[in-house]
Amino acid sequence: MKQFAGVVLAAGLGTRMRSGTAKVLHPILGLPMLTYPLAALRTLKPAKISVVTGHQGDLVEAAFNGQPDLVFARQKAMEGTADAFKTGLAALGSFCGTVLVVNGDMPLVRKETLQSLFLSHRKGASKNSLTIGTFVTDTPGSYGRILRNKQGRITGIVENKDASAQQRLIREVNGGIYLMESEVLPLLDKIRPKNAAGEYYLTDIVALAAKAGLKVEGCMVSQVDLMGVNSRRELAEAAGVLRWRTISGLMDSGVSVMHPESTFIHPGVKIGRDTIIYPNVTIEGSCRIGDGCTLFPGVRLLNATVGKDVVIKDSSLVEESKIGDGCLVGPFAHIRPGSILKSNVKVGNFVELKKTVLESGAKAMHLSYLGDASVGKDVNIGAGTITCNYDGTNKHRTAIGEAAFIGSDTQLIAPVRIGKGAYVGAGSTVTSDVPPWSLALSRTRQRNIKGWAKKKK
């Protein structure tokens, strides 16, 4: 494919969002809206992408800073899309070739859409100088209308607010993406703000190119792909489309999603074959889930890695942690960041972990908190066990050796070590290390006072 560059227009105010956040930074399935058109562009390997910022430009640029294929161009005054495009072109320097223009509020644009635009642009012996992505709709609304002559050739675009009553009946509309060759670009200097908005419209370059005898064509693309997001309602609509695309792809790859309408899965998630996802499951960020897992209702995973044949029961939360093959988690478990469950670990109901490693075969089945702990192989953690890891100033670690047994209602006052094979009696408060194969008891001797209750009554 001939070398080309992209210009993404992301300077708009987004007033209809009624928000203090720049429109292109509003999240859709966990990612800023601008992420999606950039990702589609990158699939075609442009030499450079110029992102035109304006409103809250510092925040937009900071959100995408450090991406080497991007250059940023700040539109100083909101004087229209043609001015924004000129600003973006200037940031490309001496680049000469094909320029693809996309709006930053088009999260649904796909690589297939851009590829079809390129194919249309370069087909035949006489290549296009300018190609416009268009679609036909029965509700053209605020879209610019495509003007054609009697021979069907495109002669221009008229914006809705400038269109006559007759022109507003036109059903072919401008989708907002363009491919331009270098011979078109000098025409930008001829654009004038002679319109209802008093702005420099990029759409005016179409009429200028047609009058100059340059070849201008339209390429029909999906209306959904070119949907612009200008309001909270459209933001939710776009998120719904992206969510369905993601879930459909997973189902095609062998994942069972029992109720797609109530399931939320971010686009970057990877899930293995024969995994079953129950209703009301949310999988966010860059999760990786192996084959043959079962996620029951109410499960939420965030940037988690889950092995094969894992069962996560109802209403469990796993954040930035790793769960090994064959583990059982939940119900109502909370696996906080930095935790690692090796193979065949069981973490049951109302158990909370934080920066804790459970080696293979370890179990903590009921009502326990394990924070900043290392738990050896085949350890049994009794119900109500707490690692007291915080002294009010610093966090301290607890280490429990292989095959140790921790009785119910035990408090382990960190820093403390429980040796291999050691037992801790139920109800104990452990303040010092327990040697291997020892029994630790710290509860007081039971005392029965005969007749006390009868006297009290």
C-alpha positions as a printed NumPy array, in Angstrom:
array([[  0.   ,   0.   ,   0.   ],
       [  1.274,   3.475,  -0.898],
       [  2.669,   5.387,   2.072],
       [  0.179,   7.664,   3.733],
       [ -0.406,   9.719,   6.86 ],
       [ -3.468,  10.209,   9.013],
       [ -4.989,  13.37 ,  10.436],
       [ -7.426,  12.905,  13.304],
       [ -9.63 ,  15.883,  14.153],
       [-10.051,  15.883,  17.945],
       [-10.332,  19.553,  18.857],
       [-14.096,  19.874,  19.281],
       [-15.794,  21.347,  22.326],
       [-18.43 ,  18.618,  22.593],
       [-20.982,  20.987,  24.103],
       [-23.831,  18.489,  23.772],
       [-21.993,  16.122,  26.117],
       [-22.57 ,  18.679,  28.891],
       [-19.344,  17.672,  30.534],
       [-16.176,  19.093,  32.011],
       [-14.246,  16.375,  30.174],
       [-13.115,  16.738,  26.564],
       [-15.407,  14.709,  24.319],
       [-12.69 ,  12.442,  22.896],
       [-11.585,  11.493,  26.434],
       [-14.957,  10.087,  27.444],
       [-14.466,   6.356,  28.059],
       [-16.124,   3.662,  25.993],
       [-15.625,   0.181,  27.448],
       [-12.748,   1.443,  29.554],
       [-10.819,   3.319,  26.862],
       [-10.955,   6.983,  25.788],
       [-13.112,   7.452,  22.71 ],
       [-10.133,   8.674,  20.685],
       [ -8.419,   5.291,  21.176],
       [-10.72 ,   3.582,  18.695],
       [-10.201,   5.644,  15.515],
       [ -6.473,   5.668,  16.258],
       [ -6.496,   1.857,  16.512],
       [ -8.337,   1.547,  13.191],
       [ -5.831,   3.875,  11.527],
       [ -2.866,   1.959,  12.898],
       [ -3.984,  -1.283,  11.254],
       [ -3.072,   0.344,   7.911],
       [  0.418,   1.307,   9.151],
       [  0.5  ,   5.046,   8.412],
       [  3.869,   6.792,   8.357],
       [  2.593,   9.247,  10.959],
       [ -0.678,  10.274,  12.601],
       [ -1.326,  13.933,  13.364],
       [ -3.865,  14.487,  16.144],
       [ -5.428,  17.937,  16.162],
       [ -6.342,  19.07 ,  19.67 ],
       [ -8.033,  22.175,  20.967],
       [-10.428,  22.106,  23.896],
       [ -8.519,  20.704,  26.889],
       [ -5.655,  19.974,  24.521],
       [ -3.176,  19.486,  27.37 ],
       [ -5.305,  16.691,  28.834],
       [ -5.907,  15.002,  25.481],
       [ -2.217,  15.093,  24.607],
       [ -1.211,  13.843,  28.061],
       [ -3.595,  10.88 ,  27.722],
       [ -1.851,   9.735,  24.522],
       [  1.653,  10.989,  25.221],
       [  4.553,   8.648,  24.551],
       [  3.027,   6.99 ,  21.472],
       [  5.809,   7.373,  18.881],
       [  3.595,   7.365,  15.788],
       [  1.606,  10.391,  16.992],
       [  2.303,  14.075,  16.57 ],
       [  0.036,  16.667,  18.151],
       [ -1.12 ,  19.919,  16.608],
       [ -2.981,  22.517,  18.675],
       [ -5.769,  24.445,  16.945],
       [ -5.508,  27.88 ,  18.531],
       [ -8.989,  29.092,  17.617],
       [-12.07 ,  27.024,  16.841],
       [-12.503,  28.3  ,  13.284],
       [-13.837,  25.135,  11.702],
       [-12.774,  21.775,  10.338],
       [-10.743,  23.15 ,   7.429],
       [ -8.639,  25.206,   9.83 ],
       [ -8.22 ,  22.137,  12.049],
       [ -7.105,  20.053,   9.068],
       [ -4.545,  22.694,   8.004],
       [ -3.211,  22.688,  11.545],
       [ -2.843,  18.915,  11.435],
       [ -1.121,  18.986,   8.045],
       [  1.446,  21.494,   9.296],
       [  2.467,  19.05 ,  12.034],
       [  3.289,  16.432,   9.369],
       [  6.037,  18.641,   8.015],
       [  7.292,  17.738,   4.553],
       [  5.198,  14.575,   4.213],
       [  4.005,  14.025,   0.625],
       [  1.479,  11.349,  -0.241],
       [ -2.058,  10.284,   0.601],
       [ -3.709,  11.81 ,   3.66 ],
       [ -6.576,  10.09 ,   5.467],
       [ -8.822,  12.363,   7.536],
       [-10.9  ,  10.873,  10.37 ],
       [-12.856,  12.472,  13.187],
       [-11.77 ,  11.661,  16.735],
       [-15.366,  11.121,  17.847],
       [-15.864,   8.102,  15.517],
       [-15.251,   5.147,  17.849],
       [-17.003,   2.638,  15.595],
       [-14.842,   3.075,  12.504],
       [-13.145,  -0.233,  11.627],
       [-10.108,  -1.216,   9.613],
       [-12.425,  -2.83 ,   7.033],
       [-14.103,   0.544,   6.516],
       [-10.789,   2.297,   5.93 ],
       [ -9.556,  -0.493,   3.673],
       [-12.664,  -0.229,   1.475],
       [-12.105,   3.519,   1.238],
       [ -8.533,   2.923,   0.034],
       [ -9.642,   0.329,  -2.516],
       [-12.225,   2.733,  -3.913],
       [ -9.688,   5.576,  -3.93 ],
       [ -7.093,   3.69 ,  -5.953],
       [ -9.153,   1.485,  -8.241],
       [ -8.974,   1.791, -12.01 ],
       [ -6.411,   3.41 , -14.262],
       [ -7.274,   6.931, -13.144],
       [ -6.886,   7.167,  -9.377],
       [ -9.046,   9.517,  -7.34 ],
       [ -7.681,  12.78 ,  -6.056],
       [-10.335,  12.926,  -3.339],
       [-12.552,  10.146,  -1.985],
       [-15.339,  10.737,   0.526],
       [-16.911,   8.125,   2.774],
       [-20.671,   8.392,   2.339],
       [-23.788,   6.493,   3.287],
       [-27.504,   6.636,   2.491],
       [-30.026,   7.147,   5.271],
       [-33.731,   7.903,   5.593],
       [-32.934,  10.229,   8.514],
       [-30.077,  12.466,   7.308],
       [-30.631,  14.911,  10.166],
       [-27.614,  17.177,  10.716],
       [-25.325,  15.4  ,   8.239],
       [-23.976,  17.277,   5.228],
       [-25.677,  16.298,   1.947],
       [-23.726,  14.967,  -1.042],
       [-24.424,  17.05 ,  -4.157],
       [-24.219,  15.369,  -7.564],
       [-24.787,  16.609, -11.124],
       [-27.015,  14.961, -13.72 ],
       [-24.192,  12.613, -14.654],
       [-23.938,  11.45 , -11.045],
       [-20.577,  13.117, -10.418],
       [-20.011,  14.661,  -6.987],
       [-19.981,  18.456,  -7.189],
       [-19.894,  19.374,  -3.515],
       [-21.236,  18.961,   0.018],
       [-23.719,  21.278,   1.657],
       [-24.056,  21.33 ,   5.439],
       [-27.548,  20.838,   6.824],
       [-27.823,  24.333,   8.296],
       [-26.867,  25.852,   4.914],
       [-28.99 ,  23.501,   2.761],
       [-32.142,  24.489,   0.948],
       [-35.39 ,  22.64 ,   1.584],
       [-34.839,  20.686,  -1.636],
       [-31.258,  19.781,  -0.709],
       [-32.363,  18.529,   2.691],
       [-34.348,  15.806,   0.915],
       [-31.079,  14.244,  -0.295],
       [-30.466,  10.944,   1.453],
       [-26.784,  10.429,   0.614],
       [-24.741,  12.131,   3.3  ],
       [-21.151,  12.876,   4.216],
       [-19.688,  10.338,   6.659],
       [-16.789,  12.57 ,   7.704],
       [-13.803,  10.554,   6.434],
       [-11.708,  11.566,   3.431],
       [ -8.728,  10.408,   1.416],
       [ -6.808,  13.223,  -0.309],
       [ -3.832,  13.305,  -2.617],
       [ -1.279,  16.094,  -2.464],
       [ -2.778,  17.981,  -5.43 ],
       [ -5.938,  18.626,  -3.392],
       [ -4.241,  20.186,  -0.374],
       [ -3.433,  23.646,  -1.849],
       [ -7.181,  24.173,  -2.26 ],
       [ -7.455,  24.563,   1.52 ],
       [ -6.231,  28.132,   1.124],
       [ -9.235,  28.955,  -1.061],
       [-11.835,  27.994,   1.542],
       [-13.778,  30.958,   2.949],
       [-16.173,  31.112,   5.948],
       [-19.244,  31.93 ,   3.831],
       [-21.789,  29.859,   5.722],
       [-24.281,  30.052,   8.585],
       [-21.655,  29.145,  11.181],
       [-19.01 ,  31.574,   9.906],
       [-16.431,  28.765,   9.925],
       [-13.914,  27.294,   7.492],
       [-15.625,  24.047,   6.414],
       [-13.42 ,  21.176,   5.243],
       [-16.402,  19.997,   3.189],
       [-15.947,  23.023,   0.894],
       [-12.789,  21.432,  -0.497],
       [-14.997,  18.966,  -2.38 ],
       [-16.592,  21.644,  -4.571],
       [-13.218,  23.321,  -5.099],
       [-11.649,  20.035,  -6.205],
       [-14.533,  19.257,  -8.563],
       [-14.325,  22.726, -10.178],
       [-10.573,  22.296, -10.581],
       [-11.191,  19.177, -12.657],
       [ -9.786,  16.771, -10.069],
       [-11.365,  13.353,  -9.771],
       [-13.73 ,  13.284,  -6.795],
       [-15.621,  10.119,  -5.876],
       [-17.72 ,   8.787,  -3.022],
       [-17.349,   5.402,  -1.352],
       [-20.414,   3.897,   0.282],
       [-19.631,   2.603,   3.784],
       [-21.629,   1.446,   6.777],
       [-23.58 ,   4.162,   8.557],
       [-22.872,   2.509,  11.892],
       [-19.118,   2.592,  11.28 ],
       [-19.199,   6.349,  10.71 ],
       [-21.415,   7.199,  13.657],
       [-20.211,  10.331,  15.428],
       [-20.649,  10.666,  19.178],
       [-21.97 ,  14.058,  20.255],
       [-24.097,  13.291,  23.298],
       [-24.28 ,  10.943,  26.271],
       [-27.018,   9.02 ,  24.524],
       [-24.845,   8.47 ,  21.455],
       [-21.954,   7.529,  23.749],
       [-24.07 ,   4.738,  25.231],
       [-25.242,   3.685,  21.766],
       [-21.659,   3.433,  20.509],
       [-20.644,   1.456,  23.596],
       [-23.47 ,  -0.973,  22.893],
       [-22.253,  -1.573,  19.339],
       [-18.653,  -2.099,  20.463],
       [-19.782,  -4.411,  23.258],
       [-21.76 ,  -6.549,  20.819],
       [-18.856,  -6.694,  18.358],
       [-16.555,  -7.869,  21.146],
       [-18.929, -10.5  ,  22.503],
       [-19.824, -11.749,  19.026],
       [-16.148, -12.271,  18.251],
       [-15.655, -14.23 ,  21.459],
       [-18.665, -16.437,  20.783],
       [-17.37 , -17.113,  17.269],
       [-14.077, -18.261,  18.838],
       [-15.752, -20.808,  21.139],
       [-16.796, -18.867,  24.257],
       [-20.321, -19.366,  25.633],
       [-21.959, -16.098,  26.706],
       [-25.297, -17.003,  28.238],
       [-26.841, -13.515,  28.198],
       [-24.93 , -11.066,  25.989],
       [-27.327,  -8.235,  26.83 ],
       [-26.146,  -8.128,  30.457],
       [-22.476,  -8.996,  29.869],
       [-19.771,  -6.329,  29.601],
       [-16.402,  -7.316,  28.123],
       [-13.728,  -4.846,  27.087],
       [-12.237,  -5.156,  23.586],
       [ -8.74 ,  -6.084,  24.79 ],
       [ -9.901,  -9.172,  26.716],
       [ -8.748, -12.646,  25.596],
       [-10.851, -15.695,  26.562],
       [-10.169, -19.361,  25.811],
       [-12.458, -21.955,  24.247],
       [-15.274, -23.613,  26.186],
       [-15.31 , -20.946,  28.866],
       [-18.842, -20.231,  30.075],
       [-19.886, -16.729,  31.077],
       [-23.102, -16.341,  33.062],
       [-25.257, -13.169,  33.057],
       [-24.138,  -9.91 ,  34.68 ],
       [-20.419, -10.611,  34.33 ],
       [-18.019,  -7.699,  33.734],
       [-14.514,  -8.286,  32.351],
       [-12.432,  -5.129,  32.082],
       [ -9.01 ,  -4.017,  30.912],
       [ -6.489,  -6.52 ,  29.591],
       [ -7.824,  -9.707,  31.189],
       [ -6.588, -13.099,  29.964],
       [ -8.803, -16.107,  30.691],
       [ -7.925, -19.695,  29.79 ],
       [ -9.943, -22.58 ,  28.358],
       [-12.78 , -24.275,  30.186],
       [-13.446, -21.669,  32.866],
       [-16.819, -20.824,  34.4  ],
       [-17.692, -17.31 ,  35.539],
       [-20.925, -17.223,  37.514],
       [-23.31 , -14.229,  37.804],
       [-21.996, -10.998,  39.233],
       [-18.291, -11.749,  38.691],
       [-16.077,  -8.769,  37.873],
       [-12.507,  -9.123,  36.614],
       [-10.115,  -6.199,  36.117],
       [ -6.716,  -6.702,  34.442],
       [ -6.67 , -10.271,  35.768],
       [ -4.955, -13.373,  34.412],
       [ -6.963, -16.563,  34.855],
       [ -5.669, -20.038,  33.963],
       [ -7.531, -23.069,  32.627],
       [-10.509, -24.812,  34.267],
       [-11.017, -22.061,  36.855],
       [-14.393, -21.591,  38.54 ],
       [-15.218, -18.139,  39.884],
       [-18.479, -18.182,  41.778],
       [-21.124, -15.518,  42.186],
       [-20.364, -11.878,  43.101],
       [-16.577, -12.206,  43.263],
       [-14.141,  -9.419,  42.367],
       [-10.629, -10.088,  41.021],
       [ -8.364,  -7.075,  40.451],
       [ -4.916,  -7.112,  38.836],
       [ -4.105, -10.584,  40.113],
       [ -3.212, -14.027,  38.743],
       [ -5.275, -17.166,  39.226],
       [ -3.719, -20.5  ,  38.293],
       [ -5.204, -23.584,  36.649],
       [ -7.959, -25.439,  38.448],
       [ -8.628, -22.808,  41.118],
       [-11.972, -22.231,  42.828],
       [-12.825, -18.667,  43.871],
       [-15.916, -17.399,  45.683],
       [-18.709, -16.794,  46.079],
       [-18.299, -13.248,  47.434],
       [-14.499, -13.332,  47.312],
       [-12.348, -10.233,  46.846],
       [ -8.95 , -10.793,  45.253],
       [ -7.175,  -7.449,  45.469],
       [ -4.194,  -6.276,  43.369],
       [ -0.924,  -8.137,  43.554],
       [ -2.328, -11.504,  44.608],
       [ -1.276, -14.802,  43.031],
       [ -3.146, -18.089,  43.323],
       [ -1.109, -21.043,  42.092],
       [ -2.797, -24.192,  40.758],
       [ -5.764, -25.831,  42.517],
       [ -6.094, -23.161,  45.195],
       [ -9.475, -22.665,  46.868],
       [-10.57 , -19.251,  48.089],
       [-14.119, -19.34 ,  49.391],
       [-16.935, -17.074,  50.461],
       [-16.153, -13.712,  52.062],
       [-12.387, -14.163,  51.791],
       [-10.265, -11.12 ,  50.955],
       [ -6.697, -11.266,  49.646],
       [ -4.246,  -8.395,  49.122],
       [ -0.687,  -8.839,  47.789],
       [ -0.877, -12.455,  48.881],
       [  0.561, -15.578,  47.25 ],
       [ -1.165, -18.926,  47.797],
       [  0.908, -21.879,  46.625],
       [ -0.66 , -24.927,  44.987],
       [ -3.347, -26.706,  46.963],
       [ -3.733, -24.012,  49.634],
       [ -7.244, -23.354,  50.957],
       [ -8.936, -20.391,  52.608],
       [-12.613, -21.207,  52.418],
       [-14.433, -18.895,  54.822],
       [-14.512, -15.349,  56.196],
       [-10.784, -14.541,  56.227],
       [ -8.446, -11.652,  55.405],
       [ -4.973, -12.438,  54.106],
       [ -2.936,  -9.326,  53.361],
       [  0.791,  -9.13 ,  52.501],
       [  1.099, -12.881,  53.063],
       [  2.901, -15.887,  51.582],
       [  0.964, -19.118,  52.038],
       [  2.717, -22.423,  51.308],
       [  1.508, -25.531,  49.492],
       [ -1.45 , -27.419,  50.966],
       [ -1.953, -24.948,  53.819],
       [ -5.413, -24.852,  55.383],
       [ -6.626, -21.452,  56.584],
       [ -9.486, -21.754,  59.062],
       [-12.558, -19.547,  59.062],
       [-12.127, -16.081,  60.513],
       [ -8.334, -15.951,  60.147],
       [ -6.804, -12.481,  59.886],
       [ -3.272, -11.431,  59.025],
       [ -2.83 ,  -8.212,  61.004],
       [ -0.457,  -6.606,  58.511],
       [ -0.721,  -2.892,  59.358],
       [  0.699,  -1.327,  62.518],
       [ -0.708,   2.124,  61.808],
       [  2.398,   3.246,  59.921],
       [  3.854,   0.347,  57.935],
       [  2.697,  -2.875,  56.304],
       [  4.349,  -6.161,  57.381],
       [  4.348,  -9.638,  55.861],
       [  3.151, -12.981,  57.154],
       [  4.764, -16.213,  55.93 ],
       [  3.014, -19.561,  56.389],
       [  5.009, -22.701,  55.586],
       [  3.978, -25.71 ,  53.55 ],
       [  1.231, -27.966,  54.949],
       [  0.633, -25.739,  57.99 ],
       [ -2.813, -25.683,  59.596],
       [ -4.258, -22.39 ,  60.835],
       [ -7.219, -22.878,  63.162],
       [-10.372, -20.788,  62.974],
       [-10.529, -17.289,  64.455],
       [ -6.755, -16.847,  64.449],
       [ -4.991, -13.507,  64.332],
       [ -1.459, -13.521,  62.919],
       [  0.319, -10.328,  64.048],
       [  2.834,  -9.489,  61.306],
       [  5.705,  -9.729,  60.837],
       [  5.457, -13.385,  61.762],
       [  6.415, -16.79 ,  60.316],
       [  4.546, -20.062,  60.729],
       [  6.851, -23.014,  60.073],
       [  6.286, -25.969,  57.787],
       [  3.684, -28.408,  59.091],
       [  2.937, -26.263,  62.167],
       [ -0.505, -26.061,  63.781],
       [ -2.098, -22.944,  65.252],
       [ -4.961, -23.666,  67.61 ],
       [ -8.324, -22.043,  66.967],
       [ -8.853, -18.707,  68.679],
       [ -5.124, -17.929,  68.999],
       [ -3.382, -14.588,  68.619],
       [  0.095, -15.309,  67.278],
       [  2.704, -12.622,  67.973],
       [  5.944, -14.554,  67.452],
       [  7.273, -17.125,  64.996],
       [  6.052, -20.719,  65.234],
       [  8.735, -23.395,  64.589],
       [  8.074, -26.16 ,  62.031],
       [  5.857, -29.037,  63.172],
       [  4.921, -27.188,  66.402],
       [  1.559, -26.381,  67.966],
       [  0.925, -22.734,  68.876],
       [ -1.761, -21.849,  71.426],
       [ -2.36 , -18.44 ,  72.94 ],
       [ -5.895, -18.638,  74.305],
       [ -6.473, -18.674,  78.082],
       [ -7.62 , -21.762,  79.911],
       [-11.405, -22.165,  80.003],
       [-13.008, -21.559,  83.427],
       [-16.551, -22.758,  84.298],
       [-18.375, -21.152,  87.272],
       [-21.119, -23.533,  88.365],
       [-24.549, -22.033,  89.039],
       [-23.573, -18.523,  87.859],
       [-26.288, -18.256,  85.221],
       [-29.014, -19.505,  87.571],
       [-28.091, -16.919,  90.207],
       [-28.112, -14.131,  87.576],
       [-31.678, -14.996,  86.572]])
